[in-house]
């Protein structure tokens, strides 16, 4: 009597598992790992909604010139962060994840600070309004699309359909802690 080798086809249906019948797609597994965990996503969305609710009434109180200037700056930020996305994703300039995050967030902080000055394009509140608007919308986009890492790169990540591997100074440590906690509790 010869015995059949133990392969998934020779096992009874009850003893087969999804692991033996399905194919392992390493890219799908990597994408699943790269998504922001649930608590981090919720916190991003909540903070984004708070910032957006905070800044929306300001648009109705400032002159139209300031509101339009702020939205033009937001569009400019989308363009600048798209360029950063291209540079980082194609490794044109070698940024470490934290250095890249400092540069990306430094740009937004610089715009906010310049908004308090009397500069022609950025000043008189334009930069501040644009920075808070862009950050709030980016947080919402990052939370909804489970974009890991730097939130200011969420809109370009959505446009280019790839997430840039820049760490977030606030949420990356929280995401790491949540992944570690979920790994230990088996959730």
N, C-alpha and C positions, 0 to 999 in steps of 0.2 A: 504494500500500500504506500503510495506516495502522498505526501501532504502538500497542500497548496501553500505557497508562501503567504506570509501575512502582509497583504497590500490592501489599500482601501477598497478595491473592487471585490476582494474575496471576503471581506468582513460583512456580517449581517448588517442590515440597514440601521438597526437600533444602536450598534456600537460605533457607527460612523459619526464623526463630529464635523462641524462646519470648518474646522481647521484642516481636516483631511480632504474635504470635498471642494473647498474653495481655493482660489489661487491667491497667493500673497503678492500684493502689489506694493513694492517698497515705497514708491512715490506717494501712494495714498496713505500709507502708514506715516510717512514723514509729514505730510500735510496735516494729518490729524494731530500729530504732536505739536505742530507749529501754531495751532489755533489757541487763542487766549481761553483760559478756563472760565467757567460760569461766573464765579464771584467777581473776577476781574472784569468780565464783560459788563456785568450789571453795574459795577462801580463806574466804569467808563461812561456808560449811557446816562447814569444818574448825574454825574458831574457835568457831562455835556449838556444835559437838559437844564441844569441849574444855571450854567453859564449863558446858555441861549436865552433862558427866561430873564436873566439879569440884563442882558444887553439889548434885547428886542425893544423895550420901551424907550431906550436911548435914541433909537433910530427915528422915533416919532417926535422927539424933543429937540433934535439938532437940525440946523438948516439942511436943506436938500443937498447943497454943495458938499457938506461934510459927510453925509450918508453916502452919496455917490462916490466920493473919494475913498471912503472906507471900503466899499464893495470893489472898486478898482484895485485897491491894495490887496484885498482877499484874492482876487483873480491873479494878481501878480505873485502872491504867495503860492498859489497852486502851481504856477509856472516854475517858480524857483524850486519848490520842493519836488516837482517832477524832474527837474534837472539833477537835483541831488539823488533822486531815486535811480536815474540812469547811471550817474557816476558811480554810485555805491554798488548797484546790482551788476554792473559790467566790470567792476573792480578796476576802473580807470585810475582812481586814487584809493590807496589802501587806508581805509579808516577802520579802526577797531570799533566794536559795537558801542562802547561807552563814549569814545571820542566823537564818533559820528552823532550820537545822541546829544552831546554837549554842543556841537556845531549846529545841529538842527534846531535845538531848543534855544540856543544863543541868538539865532536869527530872529526868532519870535520875541524873545525878551528885548533884544535891541530895537525892534520895531515898536514895541510897547513904550520903551523909554524915550525913543525919538518922537513918539506921538505927543508927549508932554511938552515938547519944545515948540519953537516958532518956525520950524523949517517949512518951506513952501509946500512940499508934497506930503510929507509924513506928519507934520506938526498940527497943532490946533485940534488934537483929539483924533485925527484920522488914523494914525498908527495904533493908538490904544484900542479904538473901536474895531479896527481890522484884526488886530492880534487876538482879542477876546472872541470875536465872531469866528475866526478861522479855527481857533483852538476848541471852542465849543462844538462846532460842526464836525471837526476831526475826531473828537472824542465819541460823538454819537456814531459816526461812520465806523470807527474802530470797534466799538462795542457791538454794533449790529452785525458786522462782517467777521467778528472774532479775530481781528487783526492783532497779532502779537507785536510786542515791541513798541517803538516810538509812535505815538498817536498822530503826530504831525505828518507822518508819512502814510497815513491811512487813505487819504484822498488820492494821492498819486498811485498807491498800491491798488486801489479800486480801478483807476483809469488804465493802468498797465497790467492789471490782473496778476500781480506778483507782489509779495510782501518783502520789504527791505529789511534786512537783518540788523536793525539798529535797536539797541536796548532802550527801554523807557526808564527814566530816572526814578519814577514813582511806581509804576505798575509792574515792571519786570520783576522786582523783588517780591511783590505780592503774588504774582503769577507763579513764580518758582515755589513760594511757600505753599500755595494752594495745591500745586501738582505734587509736592512732597507729601502733604497731608492726605490728599486723595489716594496716593500710592500706598501709604501705610494703612489707611482704613479700608482699602479695597473698593472704594466707591467709584 
